[in-house]
Amino acid sequence: MNKMIKTLLLFILIAGVGVGGYFFGTKQAGMKGTMNGPNNGMTHDDAVAPTPGNKGKKIKHWVAPMTPGYVSDKPGKSPMGMDLVPVYEDDDQNGGIAAVPGSVKIDPVTIQNIGVRTALIEERRISKRIRTIGIVAYDEKSVAQIQTKVDGWIEKLYVDFTGQAVDDDQMLAELYSPELVAAQEEYLVALDSVRQERSMKRRGRGKSMLSAARAKLDYLDIPIHQIEALERDREIKKTLHIHSPNAGIVVKKHIQEGSHVKPGMPLYTVADLSKVWVYADIYEYELPWLKEGAEARMTLSYYPGKTFVGKVTYIYPYLEAKTRTIKARLEFDNPGLALKPEMYANVMIATGTAKEEVAVPTEAVIRSGERNIVVVSIGNGRFLSRDVILGAAGEGYYQVASGLAAGEKVVTSAQFLIDSESRLREAVSKMLQPDTDETVSDHAEMEGMTDHSQMGGKGGGKSHE
């Protein structure tokens, strides 16, 4: 008897568990079906409540806070399971978001939190400092190559080593040449002929002979003091004196005592180092800033604390293929001969635009590679992304060819966040804008389907009859 009671109680317990499980499963299925409905189990009352600041404003659409590009016309859940956020239409239709596609409005608290800073666009003269490396060289205009126009031999050297400093018109060497001796004899003969004609008071060829002989001495570069001594002493000199045409340094000596020289053969090379040239390499993108006459400053590692001031005298009209640079020639005074050829120097060239132009701070520009974008503040917490065409850059500013005007304000910080939101708004606006052609096509298609349905209904009725 006890065994039968225990069996009955066990059967009742199992039945109760089954019934409870059935009702629980039914309730869960109903809740699951509700959750999978059109509104994801949420009514408008379940959605995110409007904030007090947006109370009374019309909701334009709903967006996902963590899924860019996701837009819905009703509240619900985002693909990541988060509540959709409402986007309100702006009440201000003049210059507001509804009037300017892609513009965004940010409340003052958010502007302060994300650190938005703006700068006023002004016209300014943009300056640029070009920093480069230069090499000191000789002033080519003050380099003289000394040579002879006759065949002869070097009798004596007065300047006999390279690097020796010489003065203007200083004697460098003595040259013996039979041609020079003959030229002196011709000159003396012409002098005697002129004197005889004067004493006899008659005219002859003596004067023309003297003129030709004197010209020959000049053409052979016989110094004037030797010609005067020849006229005074009536004594032919064995050697010709060779003088330096300018003061400077002997940078090359090509002869020794006893050397045989020929016409056109170089004897000395003398360079004046009171001024030097400096060749500087300028990159292509810096070329628009480089102007002749611009001030140049130079420092040398071996002379710390000393700055040499010069100017740009010439810009070469060709590009160096290996370095992809353009050479500029600078000119500097060289007091005390501190600047020596072949030295390396640090060069800074200061230049700028000729007139004031519209300029934008470099930190305000978003460079994408193909486009240059700035975020413009259009007032009342509204911002708009705008494409601009830029010119040269210098000292923290870009020249603006088009896209901005003086007096406008641009964002110089947090513009990446504002630009991304602006482009998202513009894209959403284009997505929600109805296509007229598609609407007309859909309307015509619906009318055709209605007409076809009515015709089919009438035909079916006749067939049935």
VOPAGU-2260 file (C-alpha; in pm, 1 decimal, decimal comma):
REM VOPAGU-2260
SITE   aa  ch    i         X         Y         Z
SITE  MET   A    0       0,0       0,0       0,0
SITE  ASN   A    1     279,3     237,3      87,9
SITE  LYS   A    2     449,4     149,6    -240,6
SITE  MET   A    3     139,1     245,6    -442,7
SITE  ILE   A    4     109,2     581,7    -257,2
SITE  LYS   A    5     471,6     663,8    -326,5
SITE  THR   A    6     426,5     580,4    -696,1
SITE  LEU   A    7     116,8     803,2    -720,8
SITE  LEU   A    8     291,9    1098,6    -555,3
SITE  LEU   A    9     585,9    1062,3    -792,4
SITE  PHE   A   10     351,7    1064,5   -1095,7
SITE  ILE   A   11     175,4    1381,8    -971,0
SITE  LEU   A   12     511,4    1555,8    -921,4
SITE  ILE   A   13     625,8    1469,0   -1273,2
SITE  ALA   A   14     297,8    1590,8   -1421,0
SITE  GLY   A   15     321,4    1921,8   -1233,1
SITE  VAL   A   16     674,1    1982,0   -1360,6
SITE  GLY   A   17     563,1    1911,9   -1716,4
SITE  VAL   A   18     269,1    2150,4   -1702,1
SITE  GLY   A   19     484,1    2424,8   -1550,4
SITE  GLY   A   20     747,0    2376,1   -1817,4
SITE  TYR   A   21     482,2    2399,0   -2089,1
SITE  PHE   A   22     343,8    2729,6   -1964,6
SITE  PHE   A   23     692,7    2871,0   -1907,0
SITE  GLY   A   24     800,3    2773,9   -2259,2
SITE  THR   A   25     487,4    2929,9   -2407,7
SITE  LYS   A   26     551,7    3257,4   -2227,8
SITE  GLN   A   27     913,8    3263,0   -2337,9
SITE  ALA   A   28     815,6    3195,6   -2699,8
SITE  GLY   A   29     570,0    3482,4   -2687,3
SITE  MET   A   30     829,5    3717,7   -2549,1
SITE  LYS   A   31    1080,4    3604,5   -2814,4
SITE  GLY   A   32     828,0    3663,2   -3088,2
SITE  THR   A   33     764,5    4009,5   -2954,5
SITE  MET   A   34    1132,4    4087,2   -2947,4
SITE  ASN   A   35    1170,3    3977,4   -3310,8
SITE  GLY   A   36     884,0    4203,6   -3424,3
SITE  PRO   A   37     917,4    4513,4   -3644,8
SITE  ASN   A   38    1014,5    4738,8   -3354,5
SITE  ASN   A   39    1248,1    4488,9   -3185,9
SITE  GLY   A   40    1012,1    4464,7   -2891,4
SITE  MET   A   41    1032,8    4834,4   -2824,3
SITE  THR   A   42     760,9    5089,4   -2863,2
SITE  HIS   A   43     813,6    5459,0   -2888,4
SITE  ASP   A   44     782,3    5473,3   -2511,8
SITE  ASP   A   45    1075,4    5228,3   -2480,0
SITE  ALA   A   46    1308,7    5436,7   -2701,7
SITE  VAL   A   47    1560,9    5689,4   -2584,8
SITE  ALA   A   48    1373,3    5976,0   -2428,2
SITE  PRO   A   49    1426,6    6320,1   -2579,1
SITE  THR   A   50    1649,7    6545,6   -2377,6
SITE  PRO   A   51    1495,2    6850,5   -2210,6
SITE  GLY   A   52    1687,3    7081,0   -2445,6
SITE  ASN   A   53    1528,8    6914,1   -2749,6
SITE  LYS   A   54    1176,4    6901,1   -2610,3
SITE  GLY   A   55     919,9    7005,6   -2869,1
SITE  LYS   A   56    1156,4    6959,7   -3164,7
SITE  LYS   A   57    1068,9    6725,2   -3446,7
SITE  ILE   A   58    1281,5    6411,5   -3480,2
SITE  LYS   A   59    1439,9    6390,7   -3826,6
SITE  HIS   A   60    1576,7    6034,5   -3804,1
SITE  TRP   A   61    1754,7    5793,0   -3570,8
SITE  VAL   A   62    2124,8    5697,9   -3585,9
SITE  ALA   A   63    2344,7    5437,7   -3422,2
SITE  PRO   A   64    2596,0    5586,7   -3176,9
SITE  MET   A   65    2867,2    5331,0   -3257,0
SITE  THR   A   66    2785,4    5239,7   -3619,5
SITE  PRO   A   67    2864,4    5522,5   -3864,9
SITE  GLY   A   68    2625,6    5539,9   -4158,0
SITE  TYR   A   69    2343,7    5346,6   -3989,4
SITE  VAL   A   70    2019,4    5547,7   -4019,1
SITE  SER   A   71    1665,9    5449,1   -3925,8
SITE  ASP   A   72    1331,9    5626,4   -3955,5
SITE  LYS   A   73    1208,9    5478,4   -3625,4
SITE  PRO   A   74    1358,8    5404,0   -3282,2
SITE  GLY   A   75    1505,8    5069,2   -3192,6
SITE  LYS   A   76    1837,5    4893,5   -3150,2
SITE  SER   A   77    2158,1    4938,7   -3349,7
SITE  PRO   A   78    2339,9    4640,0   -3509,6
SITE  MET   A   79    2562,8    4643,2   -3200,0
SITE  GLY   A   80    2262,4    4620,9   -2967,7
SITE  MET   A   81    2267,4    4982,3   -2849,4
SITE  ASP   A   82    1971,5    5220,7   -2837,1
SITE  LEU   A   83    1936,0    5442,7   -3142,4
SITE  VAL   A   84    1986,3    5815,7   -3084,6
SITE  PRO   A   85    1740,6    6071,4   -3224,0
SITE  VAL   A   86    1854,8    6351,0   -3457,8
SITE  TYR   A   87    1634,4    6661,0   -3444,5
SITE  GLU   A   88    1551,1    6902,1   -3722,4
SITE  ASP   A   89    1685,8    7250,0   -3666,5
SITE  ASP   A   90    1422,3    7514,1   -3597,7
SITE  ASP   A   91    1633,4    7784,8   -3766,7
SITE  GLN   A   92    1579,1    7744,1   -4141,1
SITE  ASN   A   93    1801,0    8039,2   -4231,6
SITE  GLY   A   94    2158,3    7916,9   -4224,4
SITE  GLY   A   95    2074,7    7616,7   -4009,3
SITE  ILE   A   96    2148,1    7251,2   -4072,7
SITE  ALA   A   97    1840,0    7215,0   -4285,6
SITE  ALA   A   98    1951,5    7506,5   -4503,9
SITE  VAL   A   99    2321,2    7409,4   -4543,3
SITE  PRO   A  100    2373,1    7040,7   -4628,8
SITE  GLY   A  101    2660,8    6888,3   -4437,8
SITE  SER   A  102    2677,0    7153,4   -4165,6
SITE  VAL   A  103    2668,2    7050,5   -3801,5
SITE  LYS   A  104    2558,4    7228,4   -3486,5
SITE  ILE   A  105    2744,5    7173,8   -3161,9
SITE  ASP   A  106    2626,1    7296,3   -2825,2
SITE  PRO   A  107    2863,6    7519,3   -2626,5
SITE  VAL   A  108    2936,2    7252,7   -2364,6
SITE  THR   A  109    3053,5    7003,7   -2628,8
SITE  ILE   A  110    3258,1    7273,2   -2801,6
SITE  GLN   A  111    3441,1    7332,7   -2476,9
SITE  ASN   A  112    3481,2    6962,9   -2397,1
SITE  ILE   A  113    3638,6    6865,7   -2731,5
SITE  GLY   A  114    3861,8    7173,5   -2729,6
SITE  VAL   A  115    3741,0    7357,5   -3039,2
SITE  ARG   A  116    3953,5    7663,0   -3117,0
SITE  THR   A  117    3905,6    7905,4   -3405,0
SITE  ALA   A  118    4120,0    8160,1   -3587,0
SITE  LEU   A  119    4021,8    8464,5   -3788,0
SITE  ILE   A  120    4120,3    8464,3   -4156,9
SITE  GLU   A  121    4322,2    8774,2   -4243,0
SITE  GLU   A  122    4531,3    8907,8   -4526,5
SITE  ARG   A  123    4897,8    8892,8   -4434,8
SITE  ARG   A  124    5240,9    8897,4   -4592,8
SITE  ILE   A  125    5375,1    8544,0   -4558,6
SITE  SER   A  126    5746,3    8505,4   -4489,6
SITE  LYS   A  127    5966,7    8203,4   -4541,7
SITE  ARG   A  128    6308,6    8104,2   -4412,9
SITE  ILE   A  129    6497,9    7868,7   -4639,3
SITE  ARG   A  130    6761,8    7672,7   -4451,6
SITE  THR   A  131    7023,6    7485,2   -4649,6
SITE  ILE   A  132    7394,0    7400,5   -4681,4
SITE  GLY   A  133    7636,2    7611,3   -4885,0
SITE  ILE   A  134    7990,9    7575,3   -5017,4
SITE  VAL   A  135    8227,3    7874,2   -5020,3
SITE  ALA   A  136    8391,8    7939,6   -5358,6
SITE  TYR   A  137    8597,3    8203,2   -5537,5
SITE  ASP   A  138    8433,1    8506,8   -5688,4
SITE  GLU   A  139    8473,4    8411,0   -6053,3
SITE  LYS   A  140    8469,6    8775,0   -6161,3
SITE  SER   A  141    8783,2    8846,9   -5957,5
SITE  VAL   A  142    8986,6    8544,2   -6068,8
SITE  ALA   A  143    9265,1    8635,3   -6314,0
SITE  GLN   A  144    9473,9    8396,4   -6522,0
SITE  ILE   A  145    9810,2    8543,0   -6615,0
SITE  GLN   A  146    9970,0    8432,5   -6941,3
SITE  THR   A  147   10212,1    8553,8   -7204,9
SITE  LYS   A  148   10166,1    8635,1   -7572,6
SITE  VAL   A  149   10521,3    8552,3   -7679,0
SITE  ASP   A  150   10752,8    8256,0   -7686,9
SITE  GLY   A  151   11030,1    8270,9   -7424,2
SITE  TRP   A  152   11189,8    8152,3   -7100,5
SITE  ILE   A  153   11135,2    8239,5   -6736,0
SITE  GLU   A  154   11448,0    8417,4   -6612,3
SITE  LYS   A  155   11339,1    8488,0   -6256,0
SITE  LEU   A  156   11040,8    8428,9   -6024,3
SITE  TYR   A  157   10942,1    8686,3   -5760,5
SITE  VAL   A  158   10633,8    8488,8   -5647,9
SITE  ASP   A  159   10735,4    8128,3   -5623,6
SITE  PHE   A  160   10470,0    7941,6   -5419,4
SITE  THR   A  161   10095,5    7885,3   -5420,1
SITE  GLY   A  162    9891,4    8072,2   -5160,3
SITE  GLN   A  163   10115,1    8376,6   -5156,1
SITE  ALA   A  164    9932,9    8706,6   -5127,8
SITE  VAL   A  165   10006,4    8963,6   -5396,7
SITE  ASP   A  166    9918,0    9329,9   -5443,6
SITE  ASP   A  167    9774,6    9499,5   -5744,9
SITE  ASP   A  168   10041,2    9548,6   -6017,0
SITE  GLN   A  169   10300,4    9356,3   -5817,1
SITE  MET   A  170   10582,6    9205,3   -6028,8
SITE  LEU   A  171   10557,2    8824,7   -6042,0
SITE  ALA   A  172   10833,8    8714,2   -6280,7
SITE  GLU   A  173   11075,9    8816,3   -6557,4
SITE  LEU   A  174   11050,4    8664,3   -6906,7
SITE  TYR   A  175   11319,7    8663,4   -7178,1
SITE  SER   A  176   11191,7    8656,2   -7536,1
SITE  PRO   A  177   11380,6    8739,8   -7861,2
SITE  GLU   A  178   11055,7    8880,3   -7996,2
SITE  LEU   A  179   11039,9    9134,3   -7714,4
SITE  VAL   A  180   11401,3    9240,9   -7775,7
SITE  ALA   A  181   11325,8    9295,3   -8145,3
SITE  ALA   A  182   11018,3    9499,0   -8061,5
SITE  GLN   A  183   11225,9    9728,6   -7838,8
SITE  GLU   A  184   11482,1    9776,2   -8118,1
SITE  GLU   A  185   11207,2    9872,9   -8362,5
SITE  TYR   A  186   11077,7   10127,6   -8116,8
SITE  LEU   A  187   11420,0   10287,3   -8071,5
SITE  VAL   A  188   11470,8   10307,9   -8448,9
SITE  ALA   A  189   11134,0   10479,6   -8487,3
SITE  LEU   A  190   11229,5   10726,2   -8212,3
SITE  ASP   A  191   11555,2   10815,6   -8387,1
SITE  SER   A  192   11375,5   10863,2   -8717,3
SITE  VAL   A  193   11127,1   11108,6   -8565,5
SITE  ARG   A  194   11405,8   11310,7   -8402,5
SITE  GLN   A  195   11597,8   11337,1   -8728,2
SITE  GLU   A  196   11291,6   11460,2   -8915,6
SITE  ARG   A  197   11230,4   11721,7   -8648,4
SITE  SER   A  198   11589,5   11845,6   -8662,8
SITE  MET   A  199   11573,1   11870,0   -9042,4
SITE  LYS   A  200   11230,6   12025,8   -9027,2
SITE  ARG   A  201   11078,0   11794,6   -9276,5
SITE  ARG   A  202   10797,9   11546,9   -9279,1
SITE  GLY   A  203   10854,2   11175,4   -9331,8
SITE  ARG   A  204   10743,3   10832,0   -9225,6
SITE  GLY   A  205   10908,0   10849,1   -8884,6
SITE  LYS   A  206   10596,0   10948,5   -8696,7
SITE  SER   A  207   10386,0   10662,7   -8839,6
SITE  MET   A  208   10670,1   10416,2   -8769,7
SITE  LEU   A  209   10686,3   10532,0   -8407,2
SITE  SER   A  210   10312,9   10489,9   -8363,6
SITE  ALA   A  211   10322,4   10134,0   -8503,1
SITE  ALA   A  212   10620,4   10037,0   -8285,2
SITE  ARG   A  213   10454,3   10172,7   -7971,7
SITE  ALA   A  214   10133,0    9982,8   -8047,7
SITE  LYS   A  215   10334,3    9661,9   -8086,0
SITE  LEU   A  216   10484,2    9704,8   -7739,2
SITE  ASP   A  217   10138,6    9757,6   -7595,2
SITE  TYR   A  218   10001,9    9449,0   -7771,3
SITE  LEU   A  219   10285,1    9237,1   -7627,8
SITE  ASP   A  220   10188,1    9358,1   -7277,4
SITE  ILE   A  221   10516,6    9532,4   -7203,4
SITE  PRO   A  222   10456,0    9734,6   -6884,2
SITE  ILE   A  223   10432,6   10110,1   -6921,6
SITE  HIS   A  224   10721,8   10171,0   -6681,9
SITE  GLN   A  225   10951,3    9965,4   -6905,9
SITE  ILE   A  226   10845,2   10162,2   -7213,9
SITE  GLU   A  227   10911,3   10490,4   -7032,3
SITE  ALA   A  228   11254,2   10360,7   -6921,4
SITE  LEU   A  229   11329,9   10260,4   -7281,0
SITE  GLU   A  230   11248,8   10608,2   -7406,4
SITE  ARG   A  231   11449,7   10773,1   -7129,9
SITE  ASP   A  232   11755,9   10548,5   -7112,7
SITE  ARG   A  233   11764,9   10438,2   -7478,6
SITE  GLU   A  234   11866,6   10095,1   -7345,4
SITE  ILE   A  235   11706,8    9766,5   -7457,0
SITE  LYS   A  236   11599,3    9538,4   -7171,1
SITE  LYS   A  237   11664,3    9165,6   -7199,8
SITE  THR   A  238   11355,3    9056,5   -7001,1
SITE  LEU   A  239   10990,3    9153,6   -6979,8
SITE  HIS   A  240   10835,5    9212,9   -6637,0
SITE  ILE   A  241   10514,9    9019,4   -6564,5
SITE  HIS   A  242   10278,1    9195,6   -6319,7
SITE  SER   A  243    9964,1    9090,0   -6133,0
SITE  PRO   A  244    9649,8    9254,3   -6272,1
SITE  ASN   A  245    9481,3    9262,1   -5928,7
SITE  ALA   A  246    9538,3    9197,5   -5561,4
SITE  GLY   A  247    9464,9    8853,6   -5427,9
SITE  ILE   A  248    9600,9    8510,2   -5354,7
SITE  VAL   A  249    9802,6    8294,1   -5592,9
SITE  VAL   A  250    9581,5    7986,2   -5614,0
SITE  LYS   A  251    9779,5    7820,2   -5895,5
SITE  LYS   A  252   10142,7    7849,3   -6014,1
SITE  HIS   A  253   10223,7    7675,0   -6339,8
SITE  ILE   A  254   10589,7    7773,5   -6395,2
SITE  GLN   A  255   10937,6    7742,2   -6246,1
SITE  GLU   A  256   11255,9    7939,5   -6310,6
SITE  GLY   A  257   11392,7    7837,1   -6648,7
SITE  SER   A  258   11057,9    7709,1   -6776,0
SITE  HIS   A  259   10992,7    7750,3   -7144,9
SITE  VAL   A  260   10661,0    7918,1   -7210,2
SITE  LYS   A  261   10453,3    7956,7   -7522,6
SITE  PRO   A  262   10186,2    8209,0   -7621,1
SITE  GLY   A  263    9861,7    8144,6   -7431,6
SITE  MET   A  264   10024,5    7923,2   -7170,3
SITE  PRO   A  265    9899,8    8005,3   -6814,1
SITE  LEU   A  266   10164,7    8124,8   -6572,0
SITE  TYR   A  267    9969,5    8213,0   -6255,7
SITE  THR   A  268    9609,1    8213,6   -6135,7
SITE  VAL   A  269    9533,6    8492,1   -5889,0
SITE  ALA   A  270    9199,8    8521,8   -5703,3
SITE  ASP   A  271    9070,0    8815,9   -5503,2
SITE  LEU   A  272    8920,4    8685,1   -5175,2
SITE  SER   A  273    8785,8    9015,7   -5043,5
SITE  LYS   A  274    8448,9    8885,8   -5166,5
SITE  VAL   A  275    8344,5    8521,8   -5196,4
SITE  TRP   A  276    8059,6    8333,0   -5355,0
SITE  VAL   A  277    7857,4    8066,2   -5175,9
SITE  TYR   A  278    7668,8    7803,3   -5373,4
SITE  ALA   A  279    7351,2    7684,9   -5197,8
SITE  ASP   A  280    7122,5    7397,2   -5298,9
SITE  ILE   A  281    6752,8    7485,2   -5298,9
SITE  TYR   A  282    6476,5    7222,6   -5323,9
SITE  GLU   A  283    6211,6    7254,9   -5594,0
SITE  TYR   A  284    5923,9    7326,5   -5355,1
SITE  GLU   A  285    6119,9    7619,6   -5207,7
SITE  LEU   A  286    6190,6    7779,7   -5544,7
SITE  PRO   A  287    5876,4    8003,5   -5546,3
SITE  TRP   A  288    6014,4    8178,6   -5238,4
SITE  LEU   A  289    6364,4    8238,0   -5376,6
SITE  LYS   A  290    6428,5    8586,2   -5519,2
SITE  GLU   A  291    6742,3    8763,8   -5631,9
SITE  GLY   A  292    6840,9    9032,7   -5385,3
SITE  ALA   A  293    6699,6    8845,7   -5085,2
SITE  GLU   A  294    6902,0    8868,8   -4764,3
SITE  ALA   A  295    7113,6    8564,9   -4676,4
SITE  ARG   A  296    7281,7    8483,1   -4344,9
SITE  MET   A  297    7560,0    8231,7   -4299,9
SITE  THR   A  298    7731,2    8065,1   -4005,4
SITE  LEU   A  299    8032,0    7831,3   -3994,7
SITE  SER   A  300    8111,0    7557,0   -3747,9
SITE  TYR   A  301    8471,6    7670,4   -3707,5
SITE  TYR   A  302    8365,3    8028,1   -3630,6
SITE  PRO   A  303    8090,3    7998,5   -3362,1
SITE  GLY   A  304    7893,7    8308,0   -3275,8
SITE  LYS   A  305    7981,6    8489,2   -3599,1
SITE  THR   A  306    7709,7    8553,4   -3859,5
SITE  PHE   A  307    7796,6    8670,5   -4210,5
SITE  VAL   A  308    7535,3    8874,4   -4395,0
SITE  GLY   A  309    7508,8    8868,6   -4774,0
SITE  LYS   A  310    7250,1    8846,8   -5049,4
SITE  VAL   A  311    7128,6    8623,7   -5331,7
SITE  THR   A  312    7289,6    8743,9   -5654,5
SITE  TYR   A  313    7191,0    8475,1   -5906,2
SITE  ILE   A  314    6958,9    8174,6   -5943,8
SITE  TYR   A  315    7080,8    7919,6   -6195,1
SITE  PRO   A  316    6826,9    7832,2   -6467,2
SITE  TYR   A  317    6871,0    7454,8   -6453,6
SITE  LEU   A  318    6815,2    7166,3   -6211,5
SITE  GLU   A  319    7077,7    6930,1   -6074,8
SITE  ALA   A  320    6963,7    6585,5   -6189,7
SITE  LYS   A  321    7125,9    6388,2   -5906,1
SITE  THR   A  322    7017,3    6601,3   -5612,2
SITE  ARG   A  323    6693,5    6741,9   -5764,5
SITE  THR   A  324    6795,8    7085,5   -5639,5
SITE  ILE   A  325    6855,1    7426,1   -5794,6
SITE  LYS   A  326    7173,4    7618,0   -5721,7
SITE  ALA   A  327    7160,8    7971,3   -5592,3
SITE  ARG   A  328    7466,9    8193,9   -5581,1
SITE  LEU   A  329    7516,2    8411,6   -5273,1
SITE  GLU   A  330    7772,4    8686,5   -5227,8
SITE  PHE   A  331    7944,4    8776,4   -4899,2
SITE  ASP   A  332    8213,1    9021,3   -4792,9
SITE  ASN   A  333    8518,4    8848,0   -4651,1
SITE  PRO   A  334    8695,4    9073,5   -4400,9
SITE  GLY   A  335    9014,2    8920,3   -4268,4
SITE  LEU   A  336    8980,1    8636,7   -4523,4
SITE  ALA   A  337    8783,6    8433,7   -4267,3
SITE  LEU   A  338    8582,6    8266,9   -4543,4
SITE  LYS   A  339    8795,8    8021,2   -4733,9
SITE  PRO   A  340    8697,4    7842,8   -5055,5
SITE  GLU   A  341    8558,6    7488,4   -5021,9
SITE  MET   A  342    8430,5    7551,2   -4668,1
SITE  TYR   A  343    8086,5    7418,2   -4574,2
SITE  ALA   A  344    7842,4    7667,3   -4423,1
SITE  ASN   A  345    7490,1    7678,3   -4281,2
SITE  VAL   A  346    7280,6    7919,8   -4485,2
SITE  MET   A  347    6948,0    8083,7   -4405,0
SITE  ILE   A  348    6768,5    8287,2   -4672,9
SITE  ALA   A  349    6486,0    8513,2   -4554,6
SITE  THR   A  350    6218,5    8596,3   -4808,6
SITE  GLY   A  351    5845,6    8662,8   -4828,6
SITE  THR   A  352    5550,1    8748,5   -5048,4
SITE  ALA   A  353    5547,2    9080,9   -5229,0
SITE  LYS   A  354    5196,5    9173,1   -5109,2
SITE  GLU   A  355    4945,0    9076,6   -4842,6
SITE  GLU   A  356    4723,4    8780,5   -4935,8
SITE  VAL   A  357    4452,6    8572,5   -4767,3
SITE  ALA   A  358    4624,7    8316,5   -4545,1
SITE  VAL   A  359    4506,0    8025,7   -4329,4
SITE  PRO   A  360    4698,0    7866,0   -4037,7
SITE  THR   A  361    4858,2    7536,0   -4132,1
SITE  GLU   A  362    4696,9    7356,5   -3834,5
SITE  ALA   A  363    4351,4    7443,9   -3970,8
SITE  VAL   A  364    4400,6    7248,6   -4295,8
SITE  ILE   A  365    4310,1    6881,2   -4334,3
SITE  ARG   A  366    4521,4    6743,7   -4619,9
SITE  SER   A  367    4384,4    6421,8   -4765,7
SITE  GLY   A  368    4629,4    6398,7   -5054,8
SITE  GLU   A  369    4372,0    6486,7   -5319,5
SITE  ARG   A  370    4182,2    6760,6   -5135,0
SITE  ASN   A  371    4253,6    7034,1   -4883,9
SITE  ILE   A  372    3971,5    7089,6   -4635,1
SITE  VAL   A  373    3905,5    7347,5   -4366,4
SITE  VAL   A  374    3617,9    7360,9   -4115,7
SITE  VAL   A  375    3452,8    7702,5   -4117,6
SITE  SER   A  376    3253,9    7841,4   -3823,2
SITE  ILE   A  377    2932,5    7989,7   -3967,1
SITE  GLY   A  378    2800,4    8118,9   -3634,2
SITE  ASN   A  379    2569,0    8006,1   -3353,5
SITE  GLY   A  380    2767,6    7687,7   -3293,3
SITE  ARG   A  381    2740,1    7574,7   -3655,3
SITE  PHE   A  382    3033,6    7443,2   -3858,2
SITE  LEU   A  383    3078,3    7351,4   -4223,6
SITE  SER   A  384    3355,6    7166,0   -4408,4
SITE  ARG   A  385    3484,9    7346,6   -4716,3
SITE  ASP   A  386    3739,0    7265,7   -4989,3
SITE  VAL   A  387    4013,8    7521,5   -5047,7
SITE  ILE   A  388    4293,7    7567,4   -5301,3
SITE  LEU   A  389    4624,3    7646,8   -5133,4
SITE  GLY   A  390    4934,4    7828,7   -5248,6
SITE  ALA   A  391    5281,5    7840,9   -5097,7
SITE  ALA   A  392    5341,5    7771,3   -4729,3
SITE  GLY   A  393    5557,6    7971,0   -4493,2
SITE  GLU   A  394    5597,1    8049,6   -4123,9
SITE  GLY   A  395    5287,2    7854,3   -4014,6
SITE  TYR   A  396    5048,6    7976,6   -4286,6
SITE  TYR   A  397    4925,4    7872,1   -4630,9
SITE  GLN   A  398    4835,7    8114,1   -4906,1
SITE  VAL   A  399    4470,3    8065,2   -5006,9
SITE  ALA   A  400    4401,4    8086,3   -5380,8
SITE  SER   A  401    4026,1    8022,6   -5340,7
SITE  GLY   A  402    3773,9    7890,8   -5087,7
SITE  LEU   A  403    3816,0    8142,1   -4805,2
SITE  ALA   A  404    3776,0    8514,7   -4758,0
SITE  ALA   A  405    3914,8    8756,2   -4504,9
SITE  GLY   A  406    3694,0    8785,1   -4196,4
SITE  GLU   A  407    3580,9    8420,1   -4184,0
SITE  LYS   A  408    3666,7    8192,6   -3891,9
SITE  VAL   A  409    3822,7    7848,9   -3926,1
SITE  VAL   A  410    3865,9    7571,2   -3671,0
SITE  THR   A  411    4227,8    7505,8   -3573,3
SITE  SER   A  412    4169,0    7212,9   -3332,2
SITE  ALA   A  413    3927,2    6917,2   -3324,6
SITE  GLN   A  414    3845,2    6984,9   -3690,4
SITE  PHE   A  415    3879,5    6614,3   -3774,0
SITE  LEU   A  416    3584,1    6529,4   -3549,7
SITE  ILE   A  417    3371,6    6810,7   -3689,8
SITE  ASP   A  418    3460,3    6727,7   -4051,3
SITE  SER   A  419    3368,6    6359,8   -4008,5
SITE  GLU   A  420    3033,8    6453,0   -3852,7
SITE  SER   A  421    2971,3    6710,6   -4127,8
SITE  ARG   A  422    3030,5    6455,6   -4400,9
SITE  LEU   A  423    2811,4    6201,9   -4221,5
SITE  ARG   A  424    2529,1    6456,4   -4204,6
SITE  GLU   A  425    2569,7    6537,8   -4572,1
SITE  ALA   A  426    2566,3    6169,6   -4667,7
SITE  VAL   A  427    2258,5    6103,5   -4455,1
SITE  SER   A  428    2082,3    6402,9   -4610,9
SITE  LYS   A  429    2149,3    6267,3   -4957,8
SITE  MET   A  430    2032,1    5917,7   -4858,5
SITE  LEU   A  431    1703,4    6044,4   -4717,4
SITE  GLN   A  432    1634,7    6282,7   -5006,6
SITE  PRO   A  433    1368,6    6126,6   -5235,1
SITE  ASP   A  434    1465,7    6057,2   -5595,2
SITE  THR   A  435    1201,2    6217,0   -5820,4
SITE  ASP   A  436    1259,2    5980,7   -6111,9
SITE  GLU   A  437    1235,3    5669,2   -5897,4
SITE  THR   A  438     922,9    5803,3   -5723,6
SITE  VAL   A  439     748,7    5871,1   -6055,8
SITE  SER   A  440     854,5    5530,6   -6188,8
SITE  ASP   A  441     726,4    5352,4   -5877,9
SITE  HIS   A  442     397,8    5545,5   -5895,6
SITE  ALA   A  443     348,9    5454,2   -6261,9
SITE  GLU   A  444     428,5    5092,2   -6190,1
SITE  MET   A  445     172,1    5084,1   -5909,7
SITE  GLU   A  446     -92,6    5236,3   -6136,0
SITE  GLY   A  447     -15,5    4975,0   -6401,9
SITE  MET   A  448     -47,0    4695,1   -6153,7
SITE  THR   A  449    -382,7    4835,4   -6035,9
SITE  ASP   A  450    -515,4    4859,2   -6390,5
SITE  HIS   A  451    -395,3    4510,2   -6471,8
SITE  SER   A  452    -559,6    4374,6   -6157,2
SITE  GLN   A  453    -891,0    4538,2   -6247,4
SITE  MET   A  454    -877,9    4404,3   -6603,4
SITE  GLY   A  455    -792,1    4057,6   -6480,5
SITE  GLY   A  456   -1080,5    4068,6   -6233,1
SITE  LYS   A  457   -1330,0    4167,8   -6500,1
SITE  GLY   A  458   -1204,1    3903,0   -6739,6
SITE  GLY   A  459   -1219,9    3638,2   -6472,4
SITE  GLY   A  460   -1576,8    3733,3   -6397,1
SITE  LYS   A  461   -1678,7    3702,6   -6761,8
SITE  SER   A  462   -1502,6    3369,9   -6791,9
SITE  HIS   A  463   -1676,0    3246,2   -6483,1
SITE  GLU   A  464   -2007,9    3349,8   -6625,7
